[in-house]
């Protein structure tokens, strides 16, 4: 089969962070995502049968404190992807890997294994590292910001050789020296798709030259500014002789009226938001990732509680579909979605939003369950 990442839908759909407690919402509101395997299995199968293109876990090793201790319970992403691949038959199943914390020989074997389990539906989200406290758990070296991307480029070059080169080979690099490297079987896909979320200048260059999907935080929600940001990122890839998809994270609140949706958003963010956890997250994110400057971080505090800095899709199904038209115009190829209540709200999305997306020409008719 062909990896659904490369289908013709004008707006591709995915789910993010359902391997983490609270998903992407930093709130004490009722019905937040607890993250159990039975619930994960149910959501993954529901999304797969509806034809969502991507299921993407977040690699997290400890929480952010506060009343929620946001994201403190997580499933490890390679084993998660293996399990999810075995119970689905359409969606592209990703693993997210902090590349300084796993050796390319081991990672390449794990990726190839999952690609076989999935029948060629695997993708790898490469993370160069931005949460220093997690690295200290491993006793791993914490490199200068731009050097992390140089390291990741060599890591990925090594892994790609393992995936493609027949027979044994030696690898001599700045960080990796290996003799008689061998790995079979090779992945099912000729080239495994790679995602990266680099937002700093070094991160943008890495994504443009190394990734197939750039996972972007829209720094401004105005259409013209967003369009300029996406066009610049895609132009960087074209200058390197490549084409790249641009994906964003969206948090979804869909209700019968726009007012109901806005009221619920206000409730779970302003009245129930875990401000201690979000402040901890933003302190780390701002100091160590260099993706957003402090002024923008303050403006994004609301959006981080609502959905980890994502773009709001808030309102009726009709309002949301109209907003998706704007994202298509900006140049966004796909959205990774999160909700407060993944299970109930994904079912609502499938029943009420996706048919309208089809009518609007944003997607082909919904895939039916096998």
SVG drawing of the C-alpha trace seen along z (x, -y; Angstrom):
<svg xmlns="http://www.w3.org/2000/svg" viewBox="-26 -41 61 50">
<polyline fill="none" stroke="black" stroke-width="0.4" points="0.0,0.0 1.0,-3.7 1.7,-5.6 -1.4,-7.9 0.9,-10.8 1.2,-11.2 -2.4,-11.1 -4.2,-13.9 -6.3,-15.3 -6.0,-19.1 -6.0,-18.9 -4.6,-15.8 -5.6,-14.9 -3.8,-13.4 -3.9,-13.0 -1.1,-14.1 -0.1,-13.2 -2.6,-10.5 0.3,-8.5 0.6,-11.2 -1.6,-11.9 -3.7,-15.1 -2.7,-14.9 -2.0,-18.5 -4.4,-20.3 -2.8,-21.7 -6.0,-21.8 -7.8,-20.4 -11.1,-20.3 -13.3,-17.2 -12.9,-14.3 -9.3,-15.1 -7.4,-12.3 -6.1,-9.9 -4.1,-7.8 -4.8,-4.1 -4.1,-1.4 -7.8,-0.4 -8.7,-4.1 -5.7,-4.4 -6.7,-1.3 -10.2,-2.6 -9.2,-6.0 -6.5,-4.6 -8.9,-2.2 -11.6,-4.8 -9.2,-7.3 -7.8,-4.6 -11.2,-3.5 -12.2,-7.1 -9.2,-7.5 -7.1,-9.9 -3.6,-10.0 -1.4,-10.3 -1.2,-8.9 1.7,-10.7 3.0,-10.1 5.1,-12.6 8.3,-11.5 8.1,-12.6 10.0,-11.2 8.8,-13.3 6.0,-15.8 6.0,-19.5 4.8,-19.7 1.7,-21.7 -1.6,-20.1 -1.8,-18.1 1.9,-17.2 1.2,-17.5 2.4,-14.7 3.9,-12.8 2.4,-9.4 3.5,-8.4 3.9,-5.4 7.3,-5.0 6.9,-5.8 8.7,-3.0 6.8,-0.3 3.6,-2.4 4.0,-2.6 4.6,1.1 1.4,1.9 -0.7,-0.7 0.6,0.5 -0.6,4.0 -4.2,2.9 -4.6,0.5 -4.4,0.9 -4.5,-2.6 -3.0,-5.5 0.7,-6.3 1.9,-5.5 4.8,-7.6 7.4,-7.2 9.0,-10.2 12.6,-9.9 15.0,-12.1 18.0,-11.2 20.7,-11.9 19.0,-9.3 19.0,-6.3 21.8,-4.9 21.1,-4.9 21.8,-1.2 19.1,-0.4 16.7,-3.0 17.1,-1.9 16.2,1.7 13.2,0.6 11.9,-1.6 12.3,1.2 10.5,3.6 7.5,1.2 7.4,0.6 7.0,4.3 4.3,4.6 2.4,1.7 2.9,2.9 4.8,-0.2 2.9,-2.9 5.6,-4.0 7.1,-7.5 9.7,-8.9 9.5,-12.2 13.1,-13.3 13.6,-15.5 17.0,-17.0 16.3,-17.8 15.0,-20.8 14.1,-19.5 17.3,-19.4 15.8,-17.7 15.0,-14.7 18.6,-14.5 19.8,-14.5 17.8,-11.4 19.9,-9.6 23.2,-11.2 23.3,-12.3 25.5,-15.0 23.7,-18.4 25.0,-20.1 24.9,-23.7 21.6,-24.5 22.8,-24.5 25.2,-21.6 22.2,-19.4 21.0,-19.8 24.4,-18.9 24.4,-15.8 20.9,-14.9 21.9,-15.3 24.7,-12.8 22.4,-10.5 19.9,-10.5 22.5,-10.0 23.7,-6.9 20.2,-5.5 19.3,-6.1 22.4,-4.1 21.3,-1.3 17.9,-1.3 19.2,-1.3 22.7,0.1 23.0,3.8 25.7,5.8 28.1,4.6 29.6,1.2 31.7,-1.0 30.6,-4.4 33.0,-7.2 31.5,-10.5 32.1,-13.2 30.0,-11.5 29.6,-7.9 32.2,-5.4 31.0,-1.9 32.5,1.2 30.8,3.9 27.3,2.4 24.5,4.8 20.8,4.7 18.1,6.8 15.3,6.7 15.2,3.3 12.1,1.2 9.1,2.0 9.1,-1.6 12.0,-2.6 12.3,-5.8 11.0,-6.2 9.2,-9.6 10.7,-12.0 9.1,-14.8 10.8,-17.5 9.6,-20.5 12.6,-22.7 11.6,-26.4 14.9,-28.2 17.0,-29.2 19.1,-26.0 16.0,-24.0 14.3,-25.3 17.4,-24.6 17.5,-21.0 13.8,-20.5 14.2,-21.9 17.2,-19.8 16.4,-16.6 12.6,-16.1 9.6,-15.4 7.2,-17.1 7.9,-20.3 5.8,-20.5 5.3,-24.2 4.2,-26.5 2.5,-29.4 4.0,-32.4 1.1,-34.6 -2.5,-33.6 -3.1,-36.2 -3.4,-34.6 -0.9,-36.8 1.7,-36.4 1.1,-32.6 1.3,-32.3 4.6,-34.2 6.0,-31.9 5.0,-28.7 6.1,-29.9 9.5,-30.8 9.9,-27.3 8.9,-25.6 11.2,-27.8 14.1,-26.8 13.4,-23.1 13.0,-23.9 16.4,-25.7 17.8,-22.4 16.1,-20.5 13.4,-19.1 9.6,-19.4 8.3,-19.4 4.9,-19.3 3.9,-21.8 1.8,-20.5 0.6,-22.3 -1.0,-21.4 -4.6,-22.4 -6.7,-22.2 -10.3,-21.5 -13.4,-22.7 -16.5,-21.8 -20.0,-22.6 -23.5,-23.3 -23.0,-27.1 -19.9,-29.2 -20.8,-30.7 -20.9,-27.3 -17.5,-26.5 -15.9,-29.7 -17.5,-29.4 -16.0,-25.9 -12.6,-27.0 -12.7,-29.8 -13.8,-27.4 -11.0,-24.8 -8.3,-27.4 -9.0,-30.4 -11.0,-28.7 -9.4,-25.3 -5.9,-25.9 -2.9,-24.6 -0.9,-27.8 1.9,-26.3 2.6,-23.5 2.3,-25.8 4.7,-28.3 7.2,-25.5 6.8,-24.3 7.2,-27.8 10.3,-28.5 11.9,-25.3 10.6,-25.8 11.6,-29.4 15.1,-29.1 16.2,-25.9 14.4,-25.6 14.9,-29.1 11.7,-28.7 9.7,-31.6 10.9,-34.9 9.7,-35.8 7.1,-38.3 5.5,-35.7 5.6,-33.1 3.5,-35.4 1.0,-35.8 1.0,-32.0 0.3,-31.1 -3.4,-30.8 -2.8,-28.6 -0.3,-26.4 -3.0,-25.7 -5.6,-25.1 -3.4,-22.9 0.3,-23.1 0.7,-26.3 -1.6,-25.0 -3.8,-26.9 -7.5,-27.2 -10.3,-25.4 -13.1,-26.5 -16.8,-26.8 -19.5,-24.9 -18.6,-22.3 -19.3,-24.9 -17.1,-27.5 -14.3,-24.9 -14.5,-23.9 -14.3,-27.6 -11.2,-28.0 -9.6,-25.0 -10.1,-26.7 -8.0,-29.5 -5.3,-27.1 -5.3,-25.5 -4.8,-29.0 -1.9,-29.6 -0.2,-26.5 -0.8,-24.1 -0.9,-20.4 -2.0,-18.7 -3.2,-19.3 -2.4,-17.2 -5.4,-17.5 -5.9,-17.4 -9.0,-17.7 -9.7,-17.7 -11.6,-14.4 -10.1,-12.6 -12.5,-9.7 -15.8,-11.6 -14.6,-14.6 -12.9,-12.5 -16.2,-10.6 -17.9,-14.0 -15.2,-15.2 -15.7,-12.1 -19.5,-12.3 -20.0,-16.1 -16.9,-17.8 -15.4,-15.3 -18.6,-15.1 -18.5,-18.9 -14.8,-18.8 -15.7,-16.4 -18.5,-18.7 -16.0,-21.6 -13.6,-19.7 -11.0,-19.6 -10.9,-15.8 -12.0,-12.8 -15.0,-10.7 -14.3,-9.2 -12.8,-5.8 -15.2,-3.1 -14.3,-0.5 -13.0,2.8"/>
</svg>
